[in-house]
Amino acid sequence: MPDPKIVLTNALTRIEIDLETRKVFGRDLSDLFNEPAFYNRTVRGLKKATVALQAAWTDKTSLHDAIKVLHANGVQTHYWCMVD
């Protein structure tokens, strides 16, 4: 059985997707002052969004690029800065 946990990472962003628990968590690695992050609020379309995100992922994918892909595939997110 394939691992239900997927980690996409580059110098700018780290996204962790757990298909078993249906949770997504992402961090912006380029802004250490504010530490922006997000998690998913909905789970409908998560598998489709995961495939789309993996296809769109590059070394230059930013946190906001990843959020746009998730939103385009029906997964809504909550975004905040962890230093708040």
RODO-2510 file (C-alpha; in nm, 4 decimals, decimal comma):
residues 84
     n   res          X          Y          Z
     1     m     0,0000     0,0000     0,0000
     2     p     0,1430     0,3419    -0,0911
     3     d     0,2325     0,5852     0,1840
     4     p    -0,0674     0,8161     0,2477
     5     k     0,1674     1,1012     0,3433
     6     i     0,3057     1,3258     0,0704
     7     v     0,5644     1,5978     0,1294
     8     l     0,6387     1,8590    -0,1353
     9     t     0,9276     2,0876    -0,0529
    10     n     1,1585     2,3392    -0,2144
    11     a     1,3574     2,6398    -0,0894
    12     l     1,0392     2,8497    -0,0640
    13     t     0,7639     2,6190     0,0571
    14     r     0,6893     2,2954     0,2403
    15     i     0,3532     2,1227     0,1939
    16     e     0,2528     1,8124     0,3900
    17     i    -0,0500     1,6157     0,2689
    18     d    -0,1894     1,3205     0,4642
    19     l    -0,4461     1,1416     0,2494
    20     e    -0,5401     0,9083     0,5348
    21     t    -0,6426     1,1845     0,7760
    22     r    -0,7262     1,4200     0,4835
    23     k    -0,5166     1,7042     0,6255
    24     v    -0,2954     1,9512     0,4418
    25     f    -0,0470     2,1838     0,6104
    26     g     0,1866     2,4248     0,4370
    27     r     0,4578     2,6702     0,5431
    28     d     0,6337     2,9537     0,3677
    29     l     1,0049     2,8884     0,4228
    30     s     1,1132     3,2187     0,2696
    31     d     0,9488     3,4481     0,5284
    32     l     1,0975     3,3568     0,8647
    33     f     0,9844     3,6843     1,0207
    34     n     0,6083     3,6237     0,9806
    35     e     0,6093     3,2459     0,9236
    36     p     0,3008     3,2272     0,6976
    37     a     0,1197     2,8945     0,6988
    38     f    -0,2079     2,7357     0,5913
    39     y    -0,4212     2,4286     0,6457
    40     n    -0,7176     2,2903     0,4572
    41     r    -1,0705     2,3715     0,5714
    42     t    -1,2472     2,1325     0,3318
    43     v    -1,1631     1,7827     0,2119
    44     r    -1,3853     1,7397    -0,0928
    45     g    -1,1626     1,7128    -0,3994
    46     l    -0,8444     1,6576    -0,1968
    47     k    -0,7181     1,3657    -0,4071
    48     k    -0,7752     1,5583    -0,7307
    49     a    -0,6105     1,8678    -0,5816
    50     t    -0,3131     1,6611    -0,4647
    51     v    -0,2552     1,5253    -0,8148
    52     a    -0,2839     1,8778    -0,9599
    53     l    -0,0448     2,0196    -0,6999
    54     q     0,2120     1,7482    -0,7628
    55     a     0,1908     1,8156    -1,1383
    56     a     0,2320     2,1915    -1,0896
    57     w     0,5120     2,1663    -0,8301
    58     t     0,8491     2,3157    -0,9277
    59     d     1,1557     2,4505    -0,7491
    60     k     0,9940     2,7944    -0,7621
    61     t     0,6435     2,7091    -0,6336
    62     s     0,5503     2,9538    -0,3591
    63     l     0,3022     2,9046    -0,0773
    64     h     0,0475     3,1211    -0,2582
    65     d     0,0967     2,9259    -0,5821
    66     a     0,0145     2,6049    -0,3937
    67     i    -0,2919     2,7621    -0,2317
    68     k    -0,4155     2,8765    -0,5751
    69     v    -0,3898     2,5200    -0,7085
    70     l    -0,5817     2,3841    -0,4090
    71     h    -0,8532     2,6501    -0,4435
    72     a    -0,8840     2,5850    -0,8181
    73     n    -0,9537     2,2210    -0,7348
    74     g    -1,2161     2,2913    -0,4691
    75     v    -1,0085     2,2641    -0,1503
    76     q    -1,0564     2,5713     0,0688
    77     t    -0,7823     2,6780     0,3077
    78     h    -0,7190     2,8948     0,6122
    79     y    -0,4088     3,1140     0,5916
    80     w    -0,2369     3,2889     0,8855
    81     c     0,1008     3,4037     1,0128
    82     m     0,2273     3,1820     1,2937
    83     v     0,3970     3,4683     1,4807
    84     d     0,0575     3,6348     1,5428
***
